[in-house]
Every structure is written in structure tokens, then in C-alpha cells.
Amino acid sequence: MEVAPGIHRIETPLGDRVACLYLLVGDERALLVDTGIDATPRESLLPYLTAQGIRPEQIGYVLISHPDLDHLGGNASVRELIPTALFLCHDLDRWLSESIERVIQERYGEFAADHGIAESEESNAWVRANARCVSIDVGLTGGERIRLGPDWHVEVLHTPGHSRGHLSVHDPRSRSTIIADAILWNAVLTRDGAPAFPPTYRYVDTYLASLHRLQGMPIDTLLTSHYPVYRGAAVAEFLGESRVFADRVDGALRDELRGARTTRTTRELIETLSPRLGGWPAAAASALAFPLVGHLERLLQHGLVETERHDGLIAWRWRG
């Protein structure tokens, strides 16, 4: 649907969740934000373009918000449909965005060696079967303006935290901001609104900085990849609850480690804290590694915790 003048939200299926693409259609050219998985351009994007009377070749730019399967998996399919479109992403995420194998090994497999938390071979095979990457034409840093028409420019924002180079798009004309996964509330939701898995922000200080930046912006409509459209007061509520969750994680970690008599591995901390922090299924709790490791690294940097190795895995202890 058209959620603001010229801005279309295209909801696509992703198991029991939805993943949203955004299409900004100006008088001169259009900008597509994210591509979904490999089947998304053929099964969702192209039918939507046809129904709206939008020619594929009007899309001049394809901006990838960050390197996750459901945001760049359809890159090769879009390039096949629109070979003239320029692909854009942040320079910090470019090395991941151009290779699904690097996404699997470096992003989804980050916690295997030091924390014993790894995706299954079945899961990795599914990712390989549903994503095809392409080379990125232009690397961005944030602060760029993209012209879509003579009286319409949108602004590219660097909103790191979920990834190092996560990008958002702000439209000053309608005071709408497409944040994709920049901010992740207190859970990622299913299509029915139930918690699917924990928020997977990774770099705490930059995540909080991005959140604070968005809280200070004039945003009337907040557009995400996996949540409903937020307008008016609901924008502040979504951002505020996201900050509250990050504070809860930090406080829960401090309390748990202060009270522990022995060091705790990341997996042990996940098993203990997951039921306290959210109502997602137990099978999804391993995704809590993303924020927990981020918060633990922050505590380590501040000298509040220390580490040692247990059976090759990092274990954490409160200093005191």
C-alpha cells in the first residue's frame, strides 16, 4: 500500500513473519529499499509494480539497508529484472553484502568459535538456497541525498547497531523514515504480532546512538521491515520501548553476573536470562547472543567484567 505520498510498503511473506520492501516513486526515478529473499522480486515486487502501473525500469536505485538474508537475498533477481538499476549499501557492510557465504560465516556464524552458538547446517543450506548476492555499485557513508524528482530528495542516514553500516532513508517531504531493522523494539514479531525472537542489535553504543538520533528527528511515520506502520505518538512509543529493552538487558546482565559464584558462558547467560527478557519461543533464544555479547563486550570495555576460557569458550565474571 502507499503509506505516504510516493512511498509504497510491499509486505512479503517470510515464514510466519513478514518482511517489507519500500518503493519510493518520484517523477524522475524510483528507489527500492531492500529486495527480500531470492523469490521476492518475482513473486511480490513484480506483481505489485504491475498492479500499480509502475514500470520496473523506473527503479534507478536499489538501496540495501544491511546484510541479512531477508534484505539482500533478492539482489540477483532484481538485477535480472532491472539490469540498469544501481545497487547501494554502506561501505562498512559492502564486504558482507556482496557474498552470502560471508554473511553465513561472519555474521550468522560469529558466535560459533568463542561461544558455541552456531546455526545448523540445515539453516545455512536454506540461506544459500534463498539468497543470491551481486556486486554493489556505490558504497555510501550516510548523509547522501537521492533525487527522485525535481522537488523530491530523500536523505540517507547511517543508523548502525544492528549492523555496522545499517542505512535508513528519511523523507523530509512527508516526515517519513524507513528504518528497516535499525531499531528492534523488545522482540521481532510474527505476522500475528507474537514475539518471534529477541531483538538482534549487535553493537550497543552505536545502536543507542542511532535510537537517540531517531528520537530527536521530526518523524510522523516510522516504517520498519517487520512491524506495523507507526504514526504520531506510536513512533515515540516504539522507540522508547526499544530503549527500555536495551536498559533491561544491561541491568539483567549486571545483576546476574554480580550474583554468580562462578563464571558464566554466553550460552548459560542466555538460558538464564531469556525467560526474563521476553516471551519468544525457547527455540529462538539463541538469537539473544547478538545483544548479550554486545552488552558484555561493553561491560568488558568499561572494566566491569573479565573473561576466561572454559573448554575453549569465553566465560564472563563480574569484577569486584
N, C-alpha and C positions, 0 to 999 in steps of 0.2 A: 504494500500500500504506500501511498505518498504521505509521509509523516510530517513534512514541511514543504514549502514551495520548492519544487525541483528535486527533493530528496526522497528517494524510494527505499523502503525497507523490504527486503526479499527474504522471507523466512524459509529455511530449508531444513529437511529432516536430518537428524544425527542420532540414530538410535532412539532412546527415549527422551532426547533433548532436541532443541532447535539450534541452528547456527544461522545467523543473519548476515547477509551481504547488504551493502548500501550502494545505491547508484545515484549519483548527483548529475542531473541532466541540465546543461546550460544551452544557450543559444548557439555556441560555437562548438563545444565538445562536451563529453561526459566523462566522469571519473567513477570508476568502480573500486570500492573498498573491500578487499578480500575476495577469495574465489571458492571457499568451501573445500570439499573433497573432490576427487577426480570426476565423479559423476555429476556434481552440482551444476556446472555450466550447461551441460546438455539437458539435464532433467529439470532444472529450476530456473536458471538465468535466461536461457534462450526462450523458453515458453513465456516468461514474464515480458521480455523485450517485445516479442511478437504481439502479445495481448495489449501492450501499451503503445504499439506503433513506433517503437524505437529501433532504429537500425543498429546492428552490432558495431558497424564501423564508426558510429558516432562516439564510441568509447575510445578516447585518446590516451587515457591513463588508467593503469591498474595499480593501486597502492596496497601493499601488503602490510597489515598492521604489525604482525610479528610472526616468528617462525613456529607455528603449530600446525599440525595436520589439517585441522578444520578451517584454517585461514589461508593456507597456501597450497593445499592438496590439488586444487583445480587449476593451478597455474598453467600447466601444459595444455589442458583442454581449452582454456581461454585463449592462449596463444594460437592454437589451431583455428579457433573461431574468429579471432581478431588479430591477425598477424601484424597489423600496423600499430597496435597499442604499445605504449611504453610502460614497462614494469618498474615500480618504485618501491624501495623499502629503506629503512635506516641503515647507514653504513655499519653500525655495530652489530646488526643482525644479518648482514648480507651473506657472510660465510656460511651461516646455517640455512638461510632461505634458498640457497642455490643447490642444496643437497639433502634429500630426505634421509640418507644414511647418516649424515652428520647430526640431523635432528634426532634420530633414533639413538645414536651413540652418545652424543654430547649433551643433549637436552633431556630426553626421556631416560637415558641411562646414566645420568650424572651421579646418582646415589648408589650405584651398584658396588663399586670397589670399596669405598670408605664406610658405607652404611648398610650394606647387604640388602638394599631395596632396589629391585630391578623389575622391569616389565617382562612378561612371559614371552617366549618365542612366538606363541600364537598371536599375542597382541602386536608384536613387532611385524609379523607377517601381514597382519591386517593393515597396518600403517603403510607398508610397502605396496600393498595391492590397491590402496585408495589414495595415493598421492604421487604426483609426478611434478618435479620441480623444473624450473627453467632458469636461465641466466637473468640477472637483474640488470636493467638498462641504466638506471640512475640511482645512485645512493644519496640519501637525504640526511640531514642532521637536525632538522626541526627549525622552524622559522620561515620556511619557504611559503610562498603564495602561489596557488594554482589558479590560472584564469580559465573559467568555464564559459564566459560570455563577456560582452563589453562592460556590463555593470555588475558582474558577479565574480568575485575572487574568494576562494576559501583558504584557510590558513592551516599549515601542517604543524602539529605540536609534538614535541618529543616528550612522551609520558612513560618513562621507564619504570621498572619494578617487576612486572610480570615477565618481561624480558629486558635485556639491556637497551634495546633500541626500539621498544614499542612506540608506535606512532598513533596519534589521534588526529581528527580533522574537525576544525571549528568553522562554522558558517556564521560570520557576523551579521549577515543579512537577516536570517531568521533566528539568530541566537540559539542555534542547534549545534551540539557537539557529538561527533561519533567517536566513542572511546573504545570500542571493541572490547578487549579484555584488560584494559588499563587498570580498572578498579573492579573488585570481585565480591563485594558485599560480604555476607557471612557464610555463603555457600554458593556453588554453582548449581543451577536449578534444572529439574526435569521440565518437560513440556507442561506438566500438570502443576508445576510450582513447588514440588517437593525437593529437598536437598539431594543432589546427585553425588557431589563430592566436595571436599574443602576448597576454599579459595587457594589458588596456586600462584600467588605472588611469590617472588623469589628473593628480590633484593630490597630489604626493608626500608632503608633510608631513602632510596630513590622512589619507592612505592609511596611512602608517606609524603614525599615532596610533590609527587605528581597529584596525589589526592588533595593536598593543600592548595596546589595551583588551581585545580578544577573548582574547589570550593570558593575561590576568590574570583572566578570568572562569571560574566553575565550569561548564564545558561538558562534558557527557558525550556529546552527539550534536550534530554540526555538519551543517546542512542547507543545501545550495547549489543554484543553479539548473542548473549544467552539469557537476557532478562527482558521484561516488558519495556515498552516506551515509558519514560518518566518525564512528567511535565510539572512545572510550577514547584510547589512545596515538596513534591515527591523526589525532585532532584536532590535537594539538600538532605532529605531523609535517607536516600540511598547512599550518598557519600558519607554522611555522618555514621550510619551503621557500619560501613566499611572500616572507618577509623576505630570505632568501638571494638570491632572484632580483632583488629591488629593489636590493640591495647590489651584485650583479653588474652591473646596468645602470649604476649610478653609477660603479663602478670602470672599466668598459669605456669609458664616455664620457670620463672624465678621461684615461685612457691614450691614447685615440685623438686627442683634441684637443691634448694635450701634445706628441705626436709629429708632428702635422701641420705641414707647412711653409706651408700656405695655409689660408684659412677654409674651412669645410665647411658645405654646406647640410644641412638636415634629411634630405632625400632621400639625399644622399651618405652621411650617417651611417647611415641605415637599411640601405643596400646593403652597407656595410662590416660593420656590427655584427650584423645579423640572423642570418647563418650561425653566428656565435659564440655567440649568446644562446639559440637554440632550434632545434628540428627541425621547425617548421611549414613548410608549402609556401611556396615563394618568392613565389607569387601573393598570399599573405596577409601578406607582410612589411610592407606599408604601414600596417597597424594598429599597428605598433611606434611610429608617430608619437605615439600617446597617451602612453605612458610616457616616450619620449625627450624630447618637448617639455616634459613636466612636470619631468624631471630637469634639462634645460638651463635652464629658467626658474629653477629653484632655484639652480643654479650662478651664473646671472646675478645673482640677488638677493644672493648671498654675495660678489659681486665677483670670481669666479674665471674668468668668461668675459666676452667682449664681443661685440657684433654689428655687422654692416654689411649692406648690401644688395647682392646680385648679381642683375642682371636682374630687380629688383623683389622678389626672395625674400630672406628672412633667412638670413644665413650666420653661423657661430659661430667664434670664435677663443679659444684659451686666453690668458689674461693672464699675462705673465711675461717 
